[in-house]
Amino acid sequence: MNRFILLFLISLSISTGAFGQSKATNPIIHADVPDLSMIRVGDVYYMSSTTMHMSPGVPIMKSSDLVNWELVSYAYDRLGENDALNMENNKNAYGKGSWASSLRFHNGTFYVSTFSSTTGKTYIYYTQDIESGDWKKKSFSPSLHDNSLVFDKGKVYMIYGNGTLHMVELKPDLTGLIPGTDRVLIQNASAPAGPDIMLGAEGAQLFNINGKYYIFAITWPKGGMRTVVVHRADKVTGPYEGRLGLQDQGVAQGGLIDTPQGQWFAYLFKDNGAVGRIPYMVPVTWENDWPIIGVEGKVPQTLELPKSNGLIPGIVQSDDFERSMEDPKLPLVWQWNHNPVDTHWSLSERPGYLRLQTIRLDSSVVAAKNTLTQRTFGPTSQGEIAIDVSLMKSGDVAGLVLLAEYFGYVGVKKEKDKSYIVQAINESGKETIKEKIPFKGSEVFLKAVCDFTNMKDQAKFYYSLDGNSWQAIGASLQMRYTLTHFMGYRFGLFNYATKNAGGSADFDYFKISK
């Protein structure tokens, strides 16, 4: 495994395309980081985002400049325990789990609120050390859609809803709602964007700036694009007046953040095809106590912020699975596709390898438990693995998947005493093998290459017997973003059984590059 001496140097060469620039460029992250909520504490910025069905969930990221971000923790390891989150009884939580979060800092404590239709609950996670990962939890019913947590003059509220925005007061200990306090805050929050609305205003986030209250929300006029609407009031309880905030390129949903030097920005995101929903920073100026978003109403390409140093190791990261007793865990860039079964994966059973053991019989890679994932990114990215298949059983399939509803993978399938390198895609709702090549030996190298340039959204697959000479295999994958998974494509390491459970696949490394 001496090849990994160079991984760190390789990782430094990966960027979002901003190398050679003296300023930051939009998007600030060309990867799926949607539903942003952001705060500044002193000179440090923190951001939460949505990863839905993934475990752990609600990623927390840190930055010193609003451009270069690194993962520092997750609000939870497991959202809950039910059939959907555990992938039991033919149920799953794809596209569900937990949605948009609200990140706050109040009286020395960090708070993250989120909600889940999968469990029917609203959640509040809190800690005094946001980077330690030591989060405590409060939860209650009902599930408040796209809630924004508000601390104001000794009281705690949540603003939530779709189209009509509501406000409700929470109990002081955050264990539930105070009965009788739910009220309509803004009857038709979409109104500033016009009368014919496809998506009612949601994703509301509230900010108290210089004694005035501002609510950012997203709406979508029919025949138009995702649009920012802004409402303002002198009191948190209203009444609110609204304006259209931004209507350009579909960049929307988020809120306001300032720098210690007094600059203001809106943090927003854009639906960008199969790579997912990608973050943008948009300059904000102030006019008559209203935030003016953009440059002459447009989202600029360049920003008066430091340039990007690249995605690695902040958002994605190569892994050689070498571990010491002091570092026995997976890096934060990894997430399981659902709640993992911890007894069926290991970094210690075979030192230097990730071992995935099959748990049950499944018919498709999207139904498999313990698929280990991390983000793809644009404009181009590729993932490469080496896999030892000697402990796989007949009927097992293991390899590298581009995970989404319309998935594609390259892997190894065992049939009796023979092994085959296979490439498969979701074709008309069915996992379909497009090419199958006999293979002798115990180790094979596999690669998936993604091209998201100008939303081309195509992927190709390769294999190698020596890690140097690569051969294309199977069919190209036309990647498609769908609401079923509601997430950009993920690289995934998988192993599932179709005949007998208990077989193992040993992954020597995962290498990610542009």
C-alpha positions in Angstrom: 0.0 0.0 0.0 3.0 2.3 -0.6 1.0 4.0 -3.4 -0.8 6.0 -0.7 2.2 8.0 0.4 1.2 10.2 -2.5 -2.5 10.6 -1.6 -2.1 13.7 0.4 -0.2 15.4 -2.4 -2.8 14.2 -4.9 -5.6 15.5 -2.7 -4.1 19.0 -2.7 -4.5 19.2 -6.4 -8.2 18.8 -6.4 -10.2 22.0 -6.6 -13.6 23.4 -7.6 -12.0 25.1 -10.6 -10.9 28.2 -8.6 -7.2 27.7 -8.8 -5.4 30.5 -10.5 -8.0 32.9 -9.4 -7.3 35.7 -6.8 -10.9 35.7 -5.7 -13.6 33.2 -4.8 -15.9 32.0 -7.6 -19.5 30.7 -7.5 -20.5 28.1 -6.7 -18.4 28.1 -3.6 -18.8 24.3 -3.3 -19.6 22.3 -6.5 -21.2 19.5 -4.5 -24.5 18.6 -2.9 -24.7 20.8 0.2 -28.3 22.0 0.3 -30.6 23.7 2.8 -27.8 25.8 4.3 -28.0 27.4 7.7 -25.1 29.5 8.7 -23.8 31.5 11.8 -20.7 33.4 12.7 -19.2 33.1 16.2 -16.4 35.6 16.5 -14.1 35.0 13.4 -15.4 31.5 12.7 -18.3 30.5 10.6 -20.4 27.3 11.0 -22.9 25.8 8.6 -25.4 23.0 8.8 -26.9 21.2 5.8 -29.2 18.4 4.8 -28.2 14.7 4.1 -31.7 13.2 4.6 -31.5 9.4 4.8 -27.7 9.3 5.4 -26.2 8.3 8.7 -24.8 10.1 10.6 -26.8 13.2 9.7 -27.0 17.0 9.8 -23.4 17.7 8.9 -21.7 20.6 10.6 -19.0 22.5 8.7 -16.5 25.1 9.7 -14.8 28.0 7.8 -12.7 31.0 8.4 -13.5 32.7 5.1 -17.0 31.6 3.9 -15.4 29.7 1.0 -13.2 26.9 2.3 -15.2 24.5 4.5 -14.4 21.4 6.4 -16.7 18.9 8.2 -16.3 19.0 12.0 -19.2 17.0 13.3 -22.7 15.7 12.8 -25.7 16.5 15.0 -26.7 12.8 15.3 -25.3 9.3 14.6 -28.8 7.8 14.0 -32.0 9.8 13.6 -34.2 7.1 15.0 -35.0 3.4 14.8 -37.8 2.3 12.5 -38.2 0.1 9.4 -37.6 3.0 6.9 -34.4 4.2 8.6 -33.1 0.7 9.1 -34.1 -0.6 5.6 -36.3 -3.3 7.0 -39.5 -5.0 5.7 -39.1 -3.5 2.2 -39.1 0.1 3.5 -36.4 2.8 3.1 -35.9 6.5 3.8 -34.5 7.6 0.5 -35.2 11.3 0.1 -36.7 11.5 3.6 -34.9 11.2 6.9 -34.2 14.7 8.2 -34.6 17.8 6.1 -33.7 21.5 6.3 -32.0 22.5 9.6 -31.7 25.7 11.6 -28.3 26.5 13.2 -28.1 28.9 16.1 -25.8 30.1 18.9 -27.4 31.5 22.0 -25.9 32.2 25.5 -22.8 30.0 24.9 -24.7 27.0 23.4 -25.0 25.9 19.8 -28.4 24.6 18.7 -29.5 22.7 15.5 -33.2 22.1 14.9 -34.5 19.9 12.1 -37.6 17.8 11.4 -38.5 14.4 9.9 -41.6 13.1 8.3 -40.1 9.6 8.6 -40.4 9.8 12.4 -43.1 12.5 12.7 -40.9 14.5 15.0 -39.2 17.8 15.4 -35.6 17.7 16.8 -33.4 20.1 18.7 -29.7 19.1 19.1 -27.5 21.2 21.3 -23.9 21.4 22.6 -21.4 23.9 24.0 -18.6 22.5 21.8 -19.8 22.3 18.2 -16.7 20.6 17.0 -16.6 17.8 19.6 -19.6 16.0 18.2 -21.0 15.7 21.7 -24.6 16.6 20.9 -27.6 16.2 23.3 -31.1 15.9 21.9 -34.7 17.1 22.5 -37.5 15.8 20.4 -41.3 16.2 20.2 -44.2 15.9 17.9 -45.4 17.2 15.5 -42.9 17.5 12.7 -42.6 21.2 11.9 -41.8 21.7 8.2 -38.6 23.7 7.4 -38.6 25.2 10.9 -36.4 28.1 12.0 -35.4 28.3 15.6 -35.7 31.7 17.2 -34.5 33.0 20.5 -36.0 36.4 21.3 -36.3 38.4 24.5 -36.3 35.4 26.8 -38.7 33.3 24.7 -38.1 30.5 22.1 -40.1 30.2 18.9 -40.2 28.2 15.7 -41.3 29.6 12.4 -42.4 26.9 10.0 -44.7 26.1 7.1 -45.3 26.1 3.4 -47.1 29.0 1.7 -48.6 30.1 5.0 -45.9 30.6 7.6 -46.7 29.9 11.2 -45.0 30.8 14.5 -45.3 28.7 17.7 -43.7 29.2 21.1 -41.7 26.4 22.6 -41.5 25.3 26.3 -38.5 26.9 28.0 -36.8 23.4 28.3 -37.4 22.9 24.5 -39.3 19.6 25.1 -42.4 20.6 23.1 -44.8 23.3 22.0 -46.8 25.5 24.4 -50.4 24.7 23.7 -52.4 27.6 22.2 -49.4 29.6 20.9 -49.5 28.5 17.3 -50.5 31.4 15.0 -50.3 32.4 11.4 -47.4 34.8 11.0 -47.6 35.5 7.2 -50.7 34.3 5.4 -49.4 34.3 1.9 -45.6 34.5 2.1 -45.3 33.8 -1.6 -47.1 37.0 -2.6 -44.1 39.2 -3.4 -43.2 36.7 -6.3 -46.7 37.0 -7.9 -50.1 35.3 -7.8 -49.4 32.1 -9.8 -47.1 30.0 -7.5 -45.9 26.4 -8.1 -44.1 26.1 -4.7 -45.4 27.9 -1.7 -42.9 29.9 0.3 -40.9 27.6 2.6 -37.4 27.2 4.0 -38.0 30.2 6.2 -35.1 31.5 8.2 -35.3 34.5 10.6 -32.6 37.1 11.4 -32.6 39.9 14.0 -30.4 42.7 12.5 -30.2 46.1 14.1 -33.5 45.7 15.9 -35.5 44.6 12.8 -36.6 41.1 11.9 -36.0 39.6 8.5 -37.4 36.3 7.2 -35.8 34.8 4.1 -37.9 32.1 2.2 -38.0 30.4 -1.2 -40.9 30.2 -3.5 -41.3 29.2 -7.2 -43.7 31.0 -9.6 -45.2 28.9 -12.3 -43.2 29.2 -15.5 -40.4 30.9 -13.6 -37.5 29.9 -11.3 -36.7 29.4 -7.6 -37.0 32.8 -6.1 -36.0 34.5 -2.8 -38.7 36.5 -0.9 -37.8 38.6 2.1 -40.2 39.8 4.8 -39.4 42.5 7.4 -41.0 43.6 10.7 -40.2 45.7 13.8 -41.3 42.9 16.1 -40.7 39.1 15.9 -44.4 38.6 16.0 -45.0 41.0 13.0 -46.8 42.4 11.2 -44.5 41.6 8.2 -44.2 43.3 4.9 -42.6 41.5 2.0 -40.5 42.0 -1.1 -39.0 40.0 -3.9 -35.4 39.4 -2.9 -33.7 37.7 -5.8 -34.7 36.0 -9.0 -31.7 34.9 -11.0 -30.5 31.4 -12.2 -32.7 29.7 -9.6 -30.3 30.5 -6.9 -32.4 30.6 -3.7 -33.2 29.4 -0.2 -30.9 30.4 2.7 -30.2 33.5 4.7 -27.9 36.3 5.7 -24.4 36.3 7.1 -21.9 39.1 7.9 -18.1 39.2 8.2 -16.2 40.7 11.0 -15.2 43.5 8.5 -18.9 44.4 7.9 -19.5 42.7 4.6 -22.9 41.1 4.1 -23.7 38.0 2.0 -26.7 35.8 1.3 -25.9 32.1 1.5 -28.1 30.3 -1.0 -28.0 27.2 -3.3 -28.9 26.2 -6.8 -30.4 23.0 -8.2 -27.6 21.9 -10.6 -28.7 18.6 -12.0 -27.2 15.3 -11.0 -24.4 16.7 -8.8 -27.1 18.1 -6.5 -27.9 21.4 -4.9 -24.8 23.5 -4.7 -24.0 26.5 -2.5 -23.6 30.1 -3.7 -22.6 33.2 -1.9 -24.2 36.4 -3.1 -23.2 40.0 -2.0 -25.7 42.0 0.0 -26.0 45.7 0.4 -28.5 47.7 2.5 -31.0 50.3 1.4 -33.6 51.8 3.7 -33.2 48.8 6.0 -33.8 46.3 3.3 -31.2 43.8 2.1 -30.4 44.2 -1.6 -29.2 40.8 -2.9 -26.8 40.5 -5.8 -25.1 42.9 -8.2 -27.8 44.7 -10.1 -30.1 41.8 -9.2 -27.7 39.2 -10.5 -25.6 36.5 -8.9 -21.9 37.3 -9.6 -19.4 34.8 -10.8 -16.6 36.2 -8.7 -16.7 37.4 -5.1 -14.7 39.6 -2.8 -13.6 36.6 -0.7 -10.5 34.4 -0.7 -10.2 31.8 -3.4 -11.1 28.2 -2.9 -8.3 25.8 -1.8 -10.2 22.8 -3.1 -12.7 20.3 -1.8 -10.2 17.9 -0.1 -10.0 17.3 2.8 -12.9 19.5 3.7 -15.9 17.9 1.9 -14.5 14.7 0.3 -11.4 12.7 1.0 -9.5 9.7 -0.2 -9.1 6.9 2.3 -6.6 4.0 2.4 -8.3 2.4 5.4 -5.1 2.3 7.4 -5.9 2.8 11.1 -4.1 3.0 14.3 -5.5 2.5 17.8 -5.7 6.3 18.2 -7.7 6.7 14.9 -10.1 3.8 14.6 -13.0 5.5 13.0 -14.1 6.6 9.5 -13.4 10.2 8.5 -16.4 12.5 8.6 -16.7 12.6 4.8 -18.1 9.1 4.9 -21.9 8.5 5.5 -23.9 5.2 5.4 -26.8 5.1 3.0 -29.1 4.4 6.0 -28.6 3.3 9.6 -25.6 0.9 9.5 -25.4 -2.6 11.1 -22.2 -2.1 13.0 -21.6 -5.8 13.5 -21.2 -6.3 9.7 -18.5 -3.8 8.8 -15.0 -3.5 10.2 -11.7 -1.7 9.9 -9.9 -4.1 12.2 -10.8 -7.6 11.1 -8.2 -7.2 8.3 -6.0 -4.2 9.1 -5.6 -1.8 6.2 -9.0 -2.8 4.7 -12.6 -1.9 5.0 -14.5 -5.2 5.3 -18.2 -5.2 4.4 -20.0 -8.4 5.2 -23.4 -9.2 3.7 -26.3 -9.2 6.1 -29.3 -10.6 4.2 -30.5 -11.4 0.7 -31.3 -8.4 -1.5 -32.2 -7.9 -5.2 -30.5 -4.6 -5.9 -27.7 -2.3 -4.8 -30.2 0.3 -3.7 -31.8 -2.1 -1.2 -28.4 -3.1 0.3 -27.5 -2.1 3.9 -24.1 -0.8 4.9 -23.3 1.0 1.7 -20.7 3.5 2.6 -20.9 6.8 0.6 -19.4 10.2 0.1 -20.3 13.0 -2.3 -19.4 13.3 -6.0 -18.5 16.8 -7.0 -18.2 18.9 -10.2 -17.4 19.8 -12.7 -15.7 16.4 -12.9 -14.8 13.8 -10.4 -13.9 10.2 -10.2 -13.7 7.5 -7.6 -11.4 4.5 -7.7 -11.2 1.4 -5.5 -9.2 -1.8 -5.1 -11.2 -4.7 -3.8 -10.3 -8.2 -2.6 -13.1 -10.6 -3.5 -11.7 -13.9 -2.1 -14.2 -14.1 0.8 -17.3 -13.4 -1.3 -19.9 -16.1 -1.5 -21.8 -17.3 -4.5 -24.4 -14.8 -5.5 -22.6 -11.8 -3.8 -22.1 -8.6 -5.7 -19.6 -6.0 -4.5 -18.0 -2.9 -5.9 -18.3 0.9 -6.6 -21.7 2.4 -7.2 -22.9 5.9 -8.2 -25.8 5.9 -5.9 -29.1 7.5 -6.8 -32.5 6.3 -8.0 -30.9 5.9 -11.5 -27.7 4.3 -10.2 -24.9 2.7 -12.0 -22.1 0.5 -10.7 -19.0 -1.5 -11.6 -18.3 -4.5 -9.4 -17.6 -8.2 -9.0 -20.3 -10.9 -9.0 -19.7 -14.4 -7.7 -21.5 -17.3 -9.4 -20.7 -20.6 -7.9 -16.9 -21.0 -8.1 -16.5 -18.3 -10.8 -16.0 -14.5 -10.6 -17.2 -11.9 -13.1 -16.5 -8.2 -13.4 -19.9 -6.6 -14.1 -21.3 -3.2 -14.9 -25.0 -2.5 -14.3 -27.4 0.4 -14.3 -31.0 1.1 -13.3 -32.8 0.5 -16.6 -36.6 1.0 -16.5 -36.6 0.5 -12.8 -34.6 -2.7 -12.8 -31.0 -3.4 -12.0 -29.7 -4.5 -15.4 -26.2 -5.9 -16.1 -24.8 -4.3 -19.3 -21.5 -6.2 -19.5 -20.1 -9.3 -17.7 -16.4 -10.4 -18.0 -14.9 -13.5 -16.5 -12.3 -12.8 -13.9 -9.7 -14.9 -12.2 -7.8 -13.8 -9.2 -8.6 -12.2 -5.8 -8.1 -8.4 -6.4 -9.5 -6.0 -9.0 -9.4 -2.3 -9.5 -12.6 -0.4 -10.3 -13.4 3.2 -11.3 -16.4 5.5 -11.9 -15.9 8.8 -13.7 -18.5 11.6 -13.5 -18.9 14.6 -15.9 -21.2 17.3 -14.5 -19.8 20.0 -16.9 -22.7 22.2 -17.9 -25.1 19.6 -16.5 -23.9 17.0 -18.9 -24.4 14.5 -16.1 -22.8 11.4 -17.6 -20.7 8.7 -16.0 -18.5 5.9 -17.3 -17.1 2.9 -15.7 -13.7 1.1 -15.9 -11.8 -1.8 -14.5 -8.1 -2.8 -14.2 -6.3 -5.9 -13.2 -3.1 -4.1 -12.2 -4.3 -0.6 -11.1 -2.5 1.0 -14.1 -4.1 -0.2 -17.4 -7.8 0.6 -17.5 -10.5 -0.8 -19.7 -14.0 0.7 -20.2 -16.9 -1.6 -19.3 -20.6 -1.6 -19.9 -22.8 1.4 -20.8 -22.5 5.1 -20.0 -24.9 6.2 -17.2 -27.1 9.2 -17.9 -27.3 10.5 -14.3 -30.6 12.1 -13.3 -31.6 14.0 -10.2 -34.9 12.8 -8.9 -37.1 13.6 -5.9 -37.1 9.9 -5.0 -33.6 10.2 -3.5 -33.6 14.1 -3.4 -29.8 14.1 -3.4 -26.8 14.5 -5.7 -25.0 11.3 -6.8 -22.8 9.6 -4.2 -19.8 7.3 -4.6 -20.7 4.2 -2.7 -18.8 1.1 -1.6 -21.2 -1.9 -1.4 -21.6 -5.6 -0.9 -24.9 -7.5 -1.1 -26.0 -11.1 -1.2 -28.5 -12.7 -3.5 -28.2 -16.3 -2.4 -26.3 -16.7 0.9 -25.6 -14.1 3.6 -22.2 -13.9 5.4 -19.8 -13.3 2.6 -17.2 -10.5 2.8 -15.6 -8.0 0.5 -12.4 -6.3 1.5 -11.8 -2.7 0.2 -8.1 -1.8 0.0 -8.7 1.9 -0.7 -10.9 4.6 -2.0 -9.3 7.3 -4.0 -11.1 10.4 -5.2 -9.9 12.9 -7.7 -11.1 15.4 -10.3 
